[in-house]
Amino acid sequence: MTKKFLSPKERMAKLQKKTVLYKGENHTEPNGIEYKNVEEYLKELA
């Protein structure tokens, strides 16, 4: 029997990093989660 639907793990690539967008200063927690200022992040994309 063939699978009609793929699980999310099969459809998506592996996460490279975890980033939280917010209105504070940029910093990285010891657990590797990055906190980035949303305005600066959007400027980097442009």
TIMI-2910 file (N, C-alpha, C, CB; in pm, 1 decimal, decimal comma, always signed):
<rs>
+----------+----------+----------+----------+----------+----------+----------+----------+----------+----------+----------+----------+------+
!      n_x !      n_y !      n_z !     ca_x !     ca_y !     ca_z !      c_x !      c_y !      c_z !     cb_x !     cb_y !     cb_z ! resn !
+----------+----------+----------+----------+----------+----------+----------+----------+----------+----------+----------+----------+------+
!    +83,9 !   -117,9 !     +0,0 !     +0,0 !     +0,0 !     +0,0 !    +89,1 !   +125,3 !     +0,0 !    -95,9 !     -0,8 !   +122,5 !  Met !
!    +55,8 !   +225,0 !    -81,0 !   +133,9 !   +347,9 !    -85,9 !    +77,5 !   +449,2 !    +12,3 !   +135,5 !   +405,9 !   -228,2 !  Thr !
!   +166,3 !   +536,8 !    +59,4 !   +125,8 !   +642,8 !   +151,0 !    +73,7 !   +760,7 !    +70,4 !   +243,7 !   +686,2 !   +242,2 !  Lys !
!    -45,0 !   +808,4 !   +104,3 !    -99,8 !   +924,3 !    +33,1 !    -50,0 !  +1055,6 !    +92,9 !   -252,8 !   +920,8 !    +35,9 !  Lys !
!    -28,3 !  +1057,6 !   +224,3 !    +11,2 !  +1180,5 !   +291,5 !   +144,1 !  +1162,0 !   +362,7 !    -96,5 !  +1224,7 !   +390,5 !  Phe !
!   +227,9 !  +1263,7 !   +353,6 !   +356,3 !  +1259,5 !   +421,2 !   +344,1 !  +1326,0 !   +558,0 !   +465,3 !  +1328,4 !   +336,1 !  Leu !
!   +416,7 !  +1274,9 !   +654,7 !   +417,7 !  +1336,8 !   +786,8 !   +492,9 !  +1469,2 !   +778,1 !   +482,6 !  +1242,5 !   +893,0 !  Ser !
!   +474,1 !  +1559,4 !   +874,7 !   +547,0 !  +1686,9 !   +871,6 !   +698,3 !  +1668,5 !   +864,8 !   +511,9 !  +1769,2 !   +993,8 !  Pro !
!   +751,7 !  +1567,7 !   +932,4 !   +896,3 !  +1543,5 !   +927,8 !   +942,3 !  +1509,3 !   +787,4 !   +934,6 !  +1431,3 !  +1023,4 !  Lys !
!   +857,3 !  +1442,3 !   +711,1 !   +893,6 !  +1403,6 !   +574,6 !   +877,8 !  +1519,8 !   +476,6 !   +808,2 !  +1285,5 !   +529,1 !  Glu !
!   +793,5 !  +1618,0 !   +509,4 !   +768,3 !  +1731,1 !   +419,2 !   +863,7 !  +1847,2 !   +442,7 !   +626,0 !  +1779,1 !   +435,2 !  Arg !
!   +914,0 !  +1861,2 !   +564,5 !   +992,8 !  +1978,8 !   +600,4 !  +1140,4 !  +1944,1 !   +616,6 !   +939,4 !  +2040,9 !   +729,0 !  Met !
!  +1224,5 !  +2045,3 !   +597,6 !  +1367,8 !  +2027,3 !   +622,1 !  +1393,7 !  +2033,8 !   +772,4 !  +1451,8 !  +2135,4 !   +546,6 !  Ala !
!  +1509,3 !  +1986,2 !   +813,7 !  +1547,3 !  +1989,5 !   +954,5 !  +1569,3 !  +2134,8 !   +997,4 !  +1675,3 !  +1904,2 !   +979,5 !  Lys !
!  +1525,9 !  +2168,9 !  +1118,9 !  +1545,3 !  +2303,9 !  +1171,0 !  +1694,1 !  +2334,5 !  +1183,4 !  +1475,3 !  +2320,3 !  +1307,5 !  Leu !
!  +1733,0 !  +2451,8 !  +1137,7 !  +1872,5 !  +2493,0 !  +1146,7 !  +1900,6 !  +2569,1 !  +1275,5 !  +1909,6 !  +2578,5 !  +1027,0 !  Gln !
!  +1803,3 !  +2650,3 !  +1318,3 !  +1817,2 !  +2725,9 !  +1443,2 !  +1679,3 !  +2772,3 !  +1488,3 !  +1913,5 !  +2847,7 !  +1425,3 !  Lys !
!  +1671,9 !  +2810,6 !  +1613,8 !  +1546,9 !  +2862,3 !  +1669,3 !  +1565,7 !  +3010,4 !  +1696,6 !  +1505,3 !  +2785,6 !  +1799,6 !  Lys !
!  +1474,8 !  +3092,1 !  +1641,9 !  +1483,1 !  +3236,9 !  +1657,4 !  +1349,5 !  +3290,8 !  +1703,4 !  +1526,2 !  +3304,4 !  +1525,9 !  Thr !
!  +1353,6 !  +3379,6 !  +1803,2 !  +1234,4 !  +3447,3 !  +1853,1 !  +1245,5 !  +3592,8 !  +1811,0 !  +1219,7 !  +3433,1 !  +2009,7 !  Val !
!  +1143,2 !  +3643,4 !  +1742,4 !  +1140,8 !  +3783,7 !  +1703,2 !  +1062,0 !  +3861,5 !  +1807,5 !  +1079,0 !  +3801,9 !  +1561,2 !  Leu !
!  +1120,7 !  +3970,3 !  +1858,5 !  +1053,5 !  +4051,1 !  +1958,8 !  +1107,7 !  +4192,4 !  +1953,4 !  +1071,3 !  +3991,0 !  +2099,6 !  Tyr !
!  +1061,1 !  +4280,3 !  +2040,0 !  +1099,2 !  +4421,1 !  +2034,2 !  +1209,7 !  +4458,8 !  +2132,5 !   +979,2 !  +4506,2 !  +2060,0 !  Lys !
!  +1293,1 !  +4364,3 !  +2171,6 !  +1404,0 !  +4392,8 !  +2262,6 !  +1537,3 !  +4387,0 !  +2190,1 !  +1403,9 !  +4294,5 !  +2379,4 !  Gly !
!  +1644,3 !  +4380,7 !  +2269,5 !  +1779,7 !  +4374,7 !  +2215,4 !  +1812,3 !  +4232,7 !  +2167,9 !  +1882,2 !  +4420,9 !  +2321,2 !  Glu !
!  +1899,3 !  +4222,3 !  +2067,6 !  +1943,7 !  +4092,3 !  +2017,2 !  +2029,7 !  +4022,4 !  +2122,0 !  +2022,2 !  +4108,6 !  +1885,0 !  Asn !
!  +2007,0 !  +3893,9 !  +2142,3 !  +2094,7 !  +3812,1 !  +2226,0 !  +2067,2 !  +3665,1 !  +2199,6 !  +2075,2 !  +3845,0 !  +2376,1 !  His !
!  +2161,0 !  +3581,1 !  +2239,4 !  +2147,5 !  +3436,7 !  +2223,8 !  +2155,7 !  +3371,7 !  +2361,3 !  +2257,0 !  +3379,7 !  +2128,7 !  Thr !
!  +2060,8 !  +3286,0 !  +2390,1 !  +2057,2 !  +3214,0 !  +2517,4 !  +2157,6 !  +3099,0 !  +2514,4 !  +1914,4 !  +3160,9 !  +2546,8 !  Glu !
!  +2201,4 !  +3052,3 !  +2632,8 !  +2295,1 !  +2939,5 !  +2637,6 !  +2241,4 !  +2812,6 !  +2569,2 !  +2328,9 !  +2908,0 !  +2782,0 !  Pro !
!  +2107,9 !  +2798,5 !  +2561,8 !  +2049,6 !  +2680,5 !  +2496,3 !  +2046,5 !  +2694,3 !  +2344,4 !  +1908,5 !  +2656,4 !  +2548,1 !  Asn !
!  +2099,9 !  +2806,1 !  +2289,9 !  +2111,2 !  +2824,4 !  +2145,8 !  +1997,3 !  +2901,0 !  +2080,9 !  +2121,9 !  +2693,4 !  +2081,8 !  Gly !
!  +1893,5 !  +2935,6 !  +2156,7 !  +1781,7 !  +3010,5 !  +2099,7 !  +1822,0 !  +3157,2 !  +2085,0 !  +1654,0 !  +2996,7 !  +2188,4 !  Ile !
!  +1804,9 !  +3209,8 !  +1962,8 !  +1838,2 !  +3349,2 !  +1935,1 !  +1715,1 !  +3436,8 !  +1955,7 !  +1892,8 !  +3365,1 !  +1791,2 !  Glu !
!  +1734,7 !  +3549,7 !  +2020,2 !  +1629,7 !  +3650,5 !  +2034,8 !  +1673,7 !  +3768,7 !  +1951,5 !  +1605,2 !  +3691,0 !  +2186,3 !  Tyr !
!  +1592,3 !  +3803,5 !  +1850,1 !  +1629,3 !  +3911,1 !  +1758,2 !  +1523,9 !  +4019,6 !  +1758,2 !  +1649,3 !  +3857,1 !  +1616,6 !  Lys !
!  +1569,9 !  +4142,6 !  +1748,0 !  +1480,5 !  +4256,3 !  +1734,9 !  +1409,9 !  +4246,4 !  +1600,5 !  +1557,7 !  +4390,8 !  +1748,2 !  Asn !
!  +1277,6 !  +4249,7 !  +1602,2 !  +1199,4 !  +4227,0 !  +1480,7 !  +1228,8 !  +4332,0 !  +1373,2 !  +1050,4 !  +4227,1 !  +1513,7 !  Val !
!  +1247,5 !  +4456,6 !  +1413,4 !  +1274,0 !  +4562,3 !  +1313,8 !  +1408,6 !  +4538,9 !  +1245,3 !  +1272,1 !  +4702,5 !  +1380,8 !  Glu !
!  +1511,8 !  +4504,1 !  +1321,9 !  +1643,8 !  +4478,2 !  +1264,4 !  +1641,3 !  +4354,2 !  +1175,4 !  +1748,3 !  +4461,3 !  +1375,6 !  Glu !
!  +1566,6 !  +4251,9 !  +1218,3 !  +1556,4 !  +4128,7 !  +1140,7 !  +1492,9 !  +4156,0 !  +1004,0 !  +1474,5 !  +4023,5 !  +1217,9 !  Tyr !
!  +1385,5 !  +4234,0 !  +1002,1 !  +1318,6 !  +4264,5 !   +875,6 !  +1406,3 !  +4349,5 !   +784,2 !  +1187,0 !  +4336,1 !   +901,9 !  Leu !
!  +1487,5 !  +4439,5 !   +841,3 !  +1578,5 !  +4519,5 !   +759,9 !  +1684,8 !  +4431,7 !   +694,1 !  +1645,0 !  +4628,1 !   +845,2 !  Lys !
!  +1729,4 !  +4324,9 !   +767,4 !  +1829,1 !  +4233,6 !   +712,4 !  +1773,6 !  +4156,4 !   +591,4 !  +1876,1 !  +4135,4 !   +820,9 !  Glu !
!  +1643,6 !  +4133,4 !   +588,6 !  +1583,2 !  +4059,0 !   +477,6 !  +1571,9 !  +4141,6 !   +350,5 !  +1446,4 !  +4009,6 !   +517,3 !  Leu !
!  +1563,2 !  +4272,4 !   +366,3 !  +1543,2 !  +4361,0 !   +250,2 !  +1669,4 !  +4378,0 !   +168,8 !  +1494,1 !  +4496,9 !   +295,2 !  Ala !
+----------+----------+----------+----------+----------+----------+----------+----------+----------+----------+----------+----------+------+
</rs>
